[in-house]
């Protein structure tokens, strides 16, 4: 059992307010539940992003021309990146994710379909600085779809983008999907689906933590709670205690009263102007943008060319 991981989880649970980092959503079951979320009627980001990517395939390929290595940040099942292979034509594909088993299975299947592309998995936590020493001389296209950048608070998002800009080393760039600020009702429905898949995804973090650190969370004592925080322009996801709860863990116990919340995720929403400014502040130069007719979602190519 990883003592640093145990301490990270316990520190979060004992914080005020308590929290669980979003990376703990993604064990094998959590990854599959997120796949299911992307198919839900209420969850628009995946569908709208795909529409934009397909509609502007040629323009995106022209902007990101001459890619040596496609670096997929938070690759998941690798499906989104694989849809770029025919237009971008990378020589190498590097898939980065925190869920090792899920990623390696996805990559195994993908390599059979595209034997001409050199493929590698890299297990990493995107909350930490990314290192790619073996790709330093390659012209890289970093790919970060799904508005995953929204899981970082703006200060951490800027630091993350600065890291990517530095890794480009004056060539290539970043292709990124960003969820835009919109009607609260649309946002709240997207994170509170009628089938309860998002609720299952949120609660599964407790099961994952039980396996990782030996705690004894009972998911029947908790419920999914998500809402749009207008002041911070973000969806907040929490787990709410349905009764007084004592959770045992290797270092002792945590106590929660009925109604107490554990914060599990933020999903920040941006305007086109605020996000393009963030990209420029991070060190990117020319920025191409594409959106859908309703302006629900934004796809950007940010060039690192000097």
BELZIFEN-V739211 format. One record per helix or strand of 3 or more residues. SS is the DSSP state (a for helix, b for strand). FROM is the first residue (numbers start at 1). TO is the last residue. If there is no record, write none. Layout:
BEGIN
SS/FROM/TO
SS/FROM/TO
END
This chain:
BEGIN
a/3/13
a/22/25
a/28/37
a/44/55
a/57/63
b/69/73
a/79/82
a/85/88
b/92/97
a/100/113
b/118/123
a/133/135
b/140/144
a/148/151
a/154/168
b/173/180
a/184/190
a/197/213
a/219/221
b/222/229
a/230/232
b/234/241
b/245/249
b/252/256
b/261/268
a/272/282
b/287/291
b/297/303
END
